[in-house]
Protein backbone atom coordinates (compact mmCIF):
# COMPACT_ATOMS: atom_id res chain seq x y z
CA UNK A 1 0.00 0.00 0.00
CA UNK A 2 1.16 3.59 -0.58
CA UNK A 3 2.63 5.79 2.13
CA UNK A 4 -0.03 8.26 3.29
CA UNK A 5 0.60 11.83 4.43
CA UNK A 6 -1.99 13.83 6.37
CA UNK A 7 -2.71 17.24 4.91
CA UNK A 8 -2.69 19.32 8.07
CA UNK A 9 -4.46 22.24 6.44
CA UNK A 10 -7.58 20.12 5.95
CA UNK A 11 -7.31 17.27 8.46
CA UNK A 12 -7.59 17.82 12.21
CA UNK A 13 -8.73 21.37 11.44
CA UNK A 14 -10.60 21.43 14.77
CA UNK A 15 -7.19 21.66 16.49
CA UNK A 16 -4.63 24.47 16.61
CA UNK A 17 -2.21 23.91 13.75
CA UNK A 18 0.78 22.86 15.82
CA UNK A 19 -1.35 20.30 17.69
CA UNK A 20 -2.21 18.56 14.42
CA UNK A 21 1.21 16.90 14.17
CA UNK A 22 0.58 14.82 17.30
CA UNK A 23 -2.92 14.00 16.08
CA UNK A 24 -1.60 12.83 12.71
CA UNK A 25 0.96 10.58 14.38
CA UNK A 26 -1.66 9.13 16.75
CA UNK A 27 -3.89 8.38 13.76
CA UNK A 28 -1.15 6.32 12.12
CA UNK A 29 0.30 8.76 9.61
CA UNK A 30 4.07 8.90 9.10
CA UNK A 31 4.12 11.96 6.86
CA UNK A 32 2.40 15.34 6.74
CA UNK A 33 1.87 18.05 4.18
CA UNK A 34 0.20 21.47 4.24
CA UNK A 35 -0.72 24.28 1.93
CA UNK A 36 1.55 26.93 3.45
CA UNK A 37 3.81 26.84 6.52
CA UNK A 38 4.79 30.50 6.38
CA UNK A 39 2.61 31.80 9.23
CA UNK A 40 4.60 29.70 11.70
CA UNK A 41 8.19 29.79 12.89
CA UNK A 42 10.40 27.26 11.15
CA UNK A 43 11.92 26.10 14.43
CA UNK A 44 8.48 25.43 15.93
CA UNK A 45 7.40 23.31 12.97
CA UNK A 46 10.71 21.45 12.86
CA UNK A 47 10.38 20.63 16.56
CA UNK A 48 6.91 19.17 16.01
CA UNK A 49 8.16 17.01 13.15
CA UNK A 50 11.08 15.70 15.19
CA UNK A 51 9.04 15.12 18.34
CA UNK A 52 6.52 12.96 16.53
CA UNK A 53 8.84 11.28 14.04
CA UNK A 54 7.05 12.70 11.00
CA UNK A 55 8.27 13.54 7.51
CA UNK A 56 7.30 16.90 5.99
CA UNK A 57 6.39 15.55 2.57
CA UNK A 58 5.25 18.69 0.78
CA UNK A 59 4.20 22.30 0.98
CA UNK A 60 3.41 24.94 -1.64
CA UNK A 61 5.35 27.90 -2.91
CA UNK A 62 3.82 31.22 -1.81
CA UNK A 63 0.70 31.71 -3.93
CA UNK A 64 -0.17 35.41 -3.61
CA UNK A 65 -3.02 36.76 -1.50
CA UNK A 66 -4.91 33.58 -0.63
CA UNK A 67 -7.57 35.31 1.46
CA UNK A 68 -8.35 37.62 -1.46
CA UNK A 69 -8.84 34.63 -3.75
CA UNK A 70 -5.48 34.36 -5.47
CA UNK A 71 -4.40 30.80 -6.18
CA UNK A 72 -0.87 31.31 -7.44
CA UNK A 73 1.06 33.97 -9.33
CA UNK A 74 3.38 31.96 -11.59
CA UNK A 75 1.46 32.90 -14.76
CA UNK A 76 1.22 36.64 -14.07
CA UNK A 77 3.61 38.86 -16.08
CA UNK A 78 3.57 41.67 -13.50
CA UNK A 79 4.39 39.36 -10.54
CA UNK A 80 7.61 37.71 -11.71
CA UNK A 81 9.81 39.36 -9.08
CA UNK A 82 7.35 38.40 -6.34
CA UNK A 83 7.26 34.83 -7.61
CA UNK A 84 11.03 34.54 -7.58
CA UNK A 85 11.26 36.02 -4.09
CA UNK A 86 8.70 33.41 -3.05
CA UNK A 87 10.89 30.62 -4.40
CA UNK A 88 13.70 31.71 -2.09
CA UNK A 89 11.30 31.95 0.86
CA UNK A 90 9.94 28.47 0.17
CA UNK A 91 13.43 26.98 -0.09
CA UNK A 92 14.29 28.52 3.28
CA UNK A 93 11.34 26.73 4.91
CA UNK A 94 11.84 23.49 2.99
CA UNK A 95 15.47 23.23 4.10
CA UNK A 96 14.53 23.90 7.72
CA UNK A 97 11.81 21.22 7.60
CA UNK A 98 13.81 18.78 5.45
CA UNK A 99 10.98 18.90 2.92
CA UNK A 100 12.09 17.49 -0.43
CA UNK A 101 9.14 18.60 -2.58
CA UNK A 102 7.53 21.98 -3.25
CA UNK A 103 4.35 22.45 -5.26
CA UNK A 104 3.69 25.45 -7.49
CA UNK A 105 0.06 26.54 -7.80
CA UNK A 106 0.23 28.37 -11.11
CA UNK A 107 -2.74 30.72 -10.71
CA UNK A 108 -6.05 31.88 -12.17
CA UNK A 109 -5.90 33.39 -15.65
CA UNK A 110 -7.09 37.02 -15.80
CA UNK A 111 -10.19 37.29 -17.96
CA UNK A 112 -8.58 39.53 -20.59
CA UNK A 113 -5.17 37.82 -20.66
CA UNK A 114 -3.41 36.41 -23.70
CA UNK A 115 -3.00 32.69 -23.09
CA UNK A 116 0.27 32.48 -25.01
CA UNK A 117 1.84 35.22 -22.88
CA UNK A 118 0.69 33.58 -19.65
CA UNK A 119 2.17 30.27 -20.75
CA UNK A 120 5.48 31.90 -21.69
CA UNK A 121 5.71 33.57 -18.28
CA UNK A 122 4.83 30.29 -16.59
CA UNK A 123 7.48 28.32 -18.47
CA UNK A 124 10.17 30.88 -17.60
CA UNK A 125 9.14 30.94 -13.94
CA UNK A 126 9.04 27.15 -13.69
CA UNK A 127 12.48 26.91 -15.30
CA UNK A 128 13.83 29.41 -12.76
CA UNK A 129 12.22 27.59 -9.83
CA UNK A 130 13.21 24.11 -11.00
CA UNK A 131 16.84 25.20 -11.30
CA UNK A 132 16.84 26.92 -7.90
CA UNK A 133 15.27 23.92 -6.19
CA UNK A 134 17.55 21.45 -7.92
CA UNK A 135 20.56 23.16 -6.38
CA UNK A 136 19.04 22.31 -2.98
CA UNK A 137 17.96 18.78 -4.02
CA UNK A 138 14.28 19.69 -3.76
CA UNK A 139 11.76 18.64 -6.40
CA UNK A 140 9.43 21.16 -8.04
CA UNK A 141 5.88 19.99 -8.71
CA UNK A 142 2.98 21.46 -10.67
CA UNK A 143 -0.64 20.52 -9.98
CA UNK A 144 -3.57 20.50 -12.41
CA UNK A 145 -6.73 21.66 -10.60
CA UNK A 146 -10.35 21.42 -11.64
CA UNK A 147 -12.07 24.54 -12.93
CA UNK A 148 -15.36 23.77 -11.20
CA UNK A 149 -13.86 24.46 -7.78
CA UNK A 150 -11.46 27.15 -9.02
CA UNK A 151 -12.88 28.74 -12.18
CA UNK A 152 -10.22 29.98 -14.54
CA UNK A 153 -7.35 28.02 -13.03
CA UNK A 154 -4.76 27.97 -15.80
CA UNK A 155 -3.41 24.44 -15.36
CA UNK A 156 -6.38 22.07 -15.44
CA UNK A 157 -5.37 18.86 -17.19
CA UNK A 158 -2.81 16.08 -17.03
CA UNK A 159 -1.75 16.39 -20.67
CA UNK A 160 -1.28 20.14 -20.21
CA UNK A 161 0.94 19.47 -17.20
CA UNK A 162 2.97 16.91 -19.15
CA UNK A 163 3.42 19.44 -21.95
CA UNK A 164 4.69 22.02 -19.46
CA UNK A 165 7.21 19.51 -18.13
CA UNK A 166 8.43 19.02 -21.70
CA UNK A 167 8.50 22.75 -22.46
CA UNK A 168 10.44 23.65 -19.33
CA UNK A 169 13.08 21.05 -20.21
CA UNK A 170 14.18 20.44 -16.64
CA UNK A 171 14.88 17.09 -15.02
CA UNK A 172 13.57 18.64 -11.78
CA UNK A 173 9.95 19.36 -12.73
CA UNK A 174 7.25 16.79 -11.96
CA UNK A 175 3.47 16.48 -11.73
CA UNK A 176 1.48 16.44 -8.52
CA UNK A 177 -1.48 14.29 -9.49
CA UNK A 178 -4.60 14.98 -7.44
CA UNK A 179 -7.05 12.15 -8.07
CA UNK A 180 -10.04 14.24 -7.01
CA UNK A 181 -9.26 17.17 -9.32
CA UNK A 182 -8.58 14.91 -12.28
CA UNK A 183 -11.69 12.81 -11.67
CA UNK A 184 -13.70 16.03 -12.01
CA UNK A 185 -11.85 17.16 -15.15
CA UNK A 186 -11.00 13.93 -16.99
CA UNK A 187 -11.87 10.66 -15.30
CA UNK A 188 -10.03 7.56 -16.58
CA UNK A 189 -7.73 7.84 -13.56
CA UNK A 190 -6.07 4.42 -13.77
CA UNK A 191 -4.91 4.79 -17.36
CA UNK A 192 -3.80 8.38 -16.76
CA UNK A 193 -1.69 7.33 -13.78
CA UNK A 194 -0.12 4.57 -15.84
CA UNK A 195 0.59 6.81 -18.83
CA UNK A 196 2.21 9.60 -16.84
CA UNK A 197 3.73 7.68 -13.94
CA UNK A 198 7.30 8.62 -14.84
CA UNK A 199 6.39 12.29 -14.48
CA UNK A 200 4.32 11.93 -11.28
CA UNK A 201 6.21 12.57 -8.04
CA UNK A 202 3.29 13.02 -5.65
CA UNK A 203 -0.35 11.90 -5.54
CA UNK A 204 -3.22 13.41 -3.56
CA UNK A 205 -6.67 12.06 -2.85
CA UNK A 206 -10.23 12.93 -1.97
CA UNK A 207 -13.48 11.34 -3.08
CA UNK A 208 -15.95 12.87 -5.51
CA UNK A 209 -18.44 14.48 -5.22
CA UNK A 210 -17.91 16.46 -2.03
CA UNK A 211 -14.13 16.21 -1.71
CA UNK A 212 -14.57 14.06 1.39
CA UNK A 213 -12.68 10.99 2.60
CA UNK A 214 -12.30 7.83 0.48
CA UNK A 215 -15.41 5.68 0.53
CA UNK A 216 -17.88 8.57 0.48
CA UNK A 217 -18.18 8.96 -3.29
CA UNK A 218 -17.75 7.42 -6.71
CA UNK A 219 -14.00 6.73 -6.80
CA UNK A 220 -12.89 3.11 -6.27
CA UNK A 221 -9.95 3.80 -3.99
CA UNK A 222 -9.14 0.19 -3.00
CA UNK A 223 -8.66 -0.52 -6.70
CA UNK A 224 -6.54 2.61 -7.23
CA UNK A 225 -4.29 1.82 -4.26
CA UNK A 226 -3.67 -1.66 -5.66
CA UNK A 227 -3.13 -0.12 -9.11
CA UNK A 228 -0.50 2.31 -7.79
CA UNK A 229 1.27 -0.61 -6.13
CA UNK A 230 1.19 -2.64 -9.33
CA UNK A 231 2.57 0.29 -11.32
CA UNK A 232 5.49 0.54 -8.91
CA UNK A 233 4.61 3.97 -7.49
CA UNK A 234 6.80 4.55 -4.44
CA UNK A 235 5.96 8.16 -3.61
CA UNK A 236 3.60 9.57 -1.01
CA UNK A 237 -0.16 9.93 -1.24
CA UNK A 238 -1.37 13.12 0.42
CA UNK A 239 -4.78 13.00 2.10
CA UNK A 240 -6.15 16.38 1.08
CA UNK A 241 -9.85 16.06 1.77
CA UNK A 242 -12.59 17.65 3.86
CA UNK A 243 -13.77 15.19 6.53
CA UNK A 244 -17.51 14.67 6.18
CA UNK A 245 -17.99 14.97 9.95
CA UNK A 246 -14.68 15.16 11.80
CA UNK A 247 -11.24 13.81 11.01
CA UNK A 248 -11.17 10.87 13.43
CA UNK A 249 -14.63 9.63 12.48
CA UNK A 250 -13.61 9.76 8.82
CA UNK A 251 -10.40 7.75 9.20
CA UNK A 252 -11.97 4.32 9.00
CA UNK A 253 -10.60 3.84 5.48
CA UNK A 254 -7.05 4.48 6.72
CA UNK A 255 -7.40 2.24 9.77
CA UNK A 256 -8.66 -0.61 7.57
CA UNK A 257 -5.60 -0.33 5.32
CA UNK A 258 -3.31 -0.32 8.35
CA UNK A 259 -4.93 -3.50 9.68
CA UNK A 260 -4.65 -5.18 6.27
CA UNK A 261 -0.91 -4.57 6.16
N, C-alpha and C positions, 0 to 999 in steps of 0.2 A: 504494500500500500504506500501511497505517497507520504511525504513528510508535510504535516499541516502547520501553518502559522496562523495565529490569531491576529486579526486586524483590530488593534486596540482602539482605533477611532470609532469602530462600529460595534464591537463586542465589549461586554462589561461596561457599557456606557452609563450605567447607573452608579458607577464608582468614580471617585476622583481618578484622573488619568494615571498617576503614579501608583495607585493601588491595583491597577488592572494587570500589571506584570505578575503579581502574586496570584491573582485569580486565574490568569491564563495557565500558569504552571500547575496550580491545583486541579485545573480541568484536564490536564494531560497534554497540553501543548508544549513543544520544545522550541518553537520559534515564534516571533511576533513581527508584525509590520504595522505601519501607521501611515496616514496621509502626510502629516507634517510634524516634525519634532521641535520646530523652531521656537515655540513659546516656552520651552523648558530648558533648564540648564543642562548642558552636555554631561557634566559630572553626575548630576542627579539621575539622569537616564542610564548612564553607564553603570552606576551603582546598582540600580534595580535589575539590570540585565545580569550582572555578575552574581548578585545575591540569589537570584532564582535560577541560575544556570540556563538562561535563555539566549538564543541567537537573534540579533536584529537582522531580519531577512531583507527588509526593503523599507525605504521611504521615498517620497517624491521630491523632486526639485521644487523650489519656490514657484508658485503658480499665479502670482499677481494677487489682487484683492479678492480673496475667496468670499468674504462676507458680502461684497458688492456683486457677486455673481461671476467673477472671472474664473476661468477654469484652465489657466495656462496662458503663457505669453510668447511661446516659442515661434509662433507664426506672425507676430506683429512687427512690421518694419520699424515702428517708432519706439520699440521696447528692447532693442538688441542689447544695449549696454546693461539694462536691468537684468535681462536674461543671463548674461555672462557673469555679472556680479552674483547672481543667484547660484550659478554653477559652483563658484568658489565657496559660497556659504554652505551649500549642500555637501561639498567634499569635506569641509571642516567638521560637520556633524557626523558624516559617514565614517570618517577616520576615528573619531572619538568613540563611536559606538561599534566599531569593527563591522560596519554594514557594507557588504560587497556588491550591492545592487541599488541603483537609483533610477526611478521612473520619471519620465518627462511627460507631463500632460501638455499637449501641444496648444490647446486653446480653441475658443469659439471664433469662427470666421465673421468679421464685421460684414454687415449686410451689403455694403457697397464695394467690397474689396475685390480685387482682381486675383482669382484663384492661382494663376501662374506666379504672381509676385509672392503671395503667401507661401507657396510651396518652395520657392527659391530661398526665401528667408529661413524657412524651417530647415531645409537641407543644410544651409550654411551653419545655422545654430547647432544642429545635431552633430555636424562634423566637428565643430569647436568643442562641444561637450564631450563627445566620445573620445576625442584625443586627450582632453584634460583628465577625464576619469581613467583612461587607460594608463596614464602615468602613475596613478595611485592604485592600480589593479582593482578598479571598481567598474562593474558593467553598467552601461547605459541601456535603459529599456524605453520603448514607446508603447502606448496602450491605445488600441482602437476602442471607442466608446459609443454606445448607441445614441442615436439622435432623437429618440423618444424621450429619454430622461434628460438629455442635454441637447436641446435643439441647436443646430448649427455647429456642433463640434466637428472640427476639420478632419480629424482622423477617425474614420468610422467603419473600416473594414479590414479584414485580414490581408487581402491581396494588396490593398493600398499600403499597409504597414510593410509588407514584404518588398514592395517597390521602393519605399523610402530607404529600407536597409540597403538595397542595391544601389540607389542613387547616392547615398552618403559615402559608400565605398569605405567603410570602416569595419575592421574585424571585431570592434567593441560595441556594436549596436545590435540589440536583440528586441524581440517582441515580448511584451507582457500580454498573455492571452487570458482575457476574462471571459469565462464560459457564459456567464449571464449576459454580458453585453453582446457577445457574438451570437447567442441564441436568439436574442431580439432582432439583430440585424440580418443574420444569415442562416442560422440553423446548420444542419449537417456538421455538427461539432466533431464527431469522431474522425471523419475523413479530413477535415480541416486541420485537426491536431496532427494527424499522420503526415499530411502534405508539408506542413511548415515546422515540423518538430525541430529540425536543425537550427531554426531561427528563434525558437521559443526558449526563453531562459526562466520564465516565471509564469505560473498559472494562478488564476483567482477563481473563486466560485461564489455563486448564490443561485437559488432556484428562481424559476420564472413561471407565472407572473408573481410580482410582489417583492422580489429581491430578498426573500427570506431564506431560512436554512434549508439545506438539502432534505428532500422528502416532503416538501410542502407544495411542490409544483410539478411541472411537466417533464423536467430533466431527469433522465435515468442515471443518477450519480453512481450507484454500484457498478453499472456497466462501464461508465467513463473512468472510474478509478482502476478497474481491471484493464481497460484499454490503455491507459497511461503506463501501467506496469508493463504490459505486453510490448508497447512501443519502446520501452527502455528509458522513459523519462525519469530523471534522477533529481530534478529540481524540487523546489518547494511549491506547495499549493496554499495560497493565502485565502483565509476564510473572511471574505469581505461582504457580509450580508447583514441585513437588519433582522434581529431575532423577532419572531412573530409575537412572543410574549416577553420573556426575558432570556438572557443569555444561557443561564444554567438549564432552564426548562427546555431550551431548544438544542441542547448538545447531545441528545440521544443518538443521533447519527454518528457522532464522533466516538462516543462511548462504545457503541456496537462494533465499530471498526477496531478499536483498541482491544476489545475482548476477543475478536476474531484472530488477531495477530498474537 
